[in-house]
Amino acid sequence: MSETPQSKPPRPAWAPPENFRRRVPDGDTHERLVCDDCGFINYENPKIVVGAVCLWEDRILLARRAINPRKGYWTLPAGFMELRETTEEGAAREAWEEACARIEIDALLGVYSVPRIGQVQMMYRAKLVSPDVAPGPESLEVALFAWDEIPWKELAFPSVTWALNHWRETRHLPSFTPFVSPADYPGLR
């Protein structure tokens, strides 16, 4: 009777291959995953999130999240960019996926750095093509809120509040310099 070699348990999808090691590559200043065989460097960079403050007349589109993180809380339509799309295309896609909303982007509202979670968030100012919106698969519900109806204590993320306030500051301006993360936000590091 021959013995069969014990097979290794499957490697989790998020684990690096066995021939990758964390080290500082020649000419670099940061530790990275580097292939011992061919020298390939796996750069782990921040994720880009895109979204928009979408308006119909004087009402702002919000979606109640159906997924974690912050399931059940309200947010602007936003999410991670996909490969081969522009930031504007990504923001429009997210509005469609989360709220079945067609939008026309007007301007870049803000670029928010959130290094604590490895994200750069680019939020746009946009108009809804029509008020016909409906929850997509990642939303429990969607609604159009007047400014004084926004459920401020139920907003999912600080960047939602930043973008809404930055929209309010610029709502009548044809052009402006995009905003950045508030310097006093404790979650920046």
N, C-alpha and C positions, 0 to 999 in steps of 0.2 A: 504494500500500500504506500503510495507516494504522498508526501505531505505537500500541500499547496502553500505557497508563501502567503503570509498574512497581508492582505491588501491594506493600504493606508486609508484612513477615513477621508472622504472628499474634503477638499479645501473650500472654505466659505468663499463665495463670489467676491467679497470685499477684501479678502486677504491677498497680499502680494505673492507672486510666484516665488517658489523656494530659492530661485537663483537671484533674487533682488535683495539688496542690503541697504540699510539707511547709512549714508555717509555724505560728506561734503565732496562733491566732484571737483576735479582740478579746475581752477579758474573761477570757482563759485564761492559764495559766502554762506550758503544755507545748506542744511542737511536735507538730502533728497533720497528717494528710492532709486537705486542704480543697479542695472543688470550686471552681474559678475561676468557673464559670458560675452556680451557685445558692447557694453558701456552705455546702453540706452538709459536716458535720464527721464524719470517720470515726474514731471513738474506738477505739483499740487497747488493749484491757484484758486483764488476766490471764484465763487459762482456769481453769475450776473442774473439779477432779478429785474424784470421789466413790468411796468404796469401803467395805469392812467387814472387820473381823476376825471371821470366822464360825466358830462353835464347834459341834461335835457331841460331847456328853459332855465329855471333857477333851482333845479333839483339835481342832487348828486347821487350817482349809482353806487350802492354798496351791496356786497354779497355776504351772506352768513355762511361761514366755512362748514363744510360737511366732512372735512378731513383734519387730521392733526398735522402740525401743531395748532393749538388754539381752536379746536373744533367748537362750533357754536358761537364763535365771536364774529363780529362784522369786520370786513376788510374791503379795500379797493380791489378791483380785478387786477391781479398781478401774479407772476410766477417766473420760474426759471426759463431762460432763453433756450431755444433749440438750436442745433447746429444748422448752419447755412441760412439763418434768417437775420434780418436787421433788427435793431432794438425796437424800431417803430413797428415792424411786422410782428415781433414778439408781443408787444403791448396790445396790438389789435387782436392777435390770436387769443391771448389770455382773456380779453374782454368777451370774445365769442365763446370760449370754452367754459368760462365761469358764469356768464350771465346772458348767453345767447344775444349779445349786443354787438351791433355794427357801429364802429366809431371812426371819426375823422380826427387825426392828431393835429393839434395846433402848435404846440411848443414843448420843448424839454423843460420840465418844471424843476426837477432836482436830481442830483446825483448824491446818494447817501451811502457813505462807507460804514459798514458794520463789521469790523475785523474780528470781533468776538465770535461771530458765527461764520466768518469767511465769505461775506457777501458784499457786492456792490449793487445797490438798488437804483435803477433809473426810472423815474416817474415822469410821465407826460401829462400835459393838459389836453383834454380832448372833448369833442362834442359827440353825443349820440346821434346817429342818423335818424333814429325813430325812438319813441318811448317804449316800443315793444321789446321787453326783456323777460327772461325766464331763467330759472336756475339750471345750470349745467351740472354735470356729474360731481363736481367738487363743491357744490353749493347746496345748502338746505333751502335757502330762499334768497331772493334779490328784491331790492326796493329802491325807489327814488326818494331821497330825503331832502327837505328844505334844510338850510343851515341850522336853524334852531331845533330841528327834529333829530339831528344826528345823535346816535346813542354813544356818546363819548366814552362812557365808562365800560362799554362793551366792545371797544375797538381791539382788534387782535394784536397789533404791533405798534410800537412807537413811531415807526416810519409812516404809518397810515395817518397818524395825527400830524406829523410834520408836513406831509404832502397836502393834506386838507388845509392846514393853516397857510402854507405857501401858495396854494391855489387862491385862497381868499385874498391874500396880499396882492396877487397879480391878475385877478379876474378881469380888470378893466384895462390892463396894459397890453398894448399890441406886441411889445418886445421887452425883454428883461434878461438879466443874467441868471442862469439857473442857480438854485440854492444848493447848499451842502448840509451834511449832518450838523446838528447843533453841537458846538464845541463842548458844552457842559453836560452832554448826555453820558451818564456813567457806563453804559454798555458798549462804548466805543472800544474799550480794551478789556 
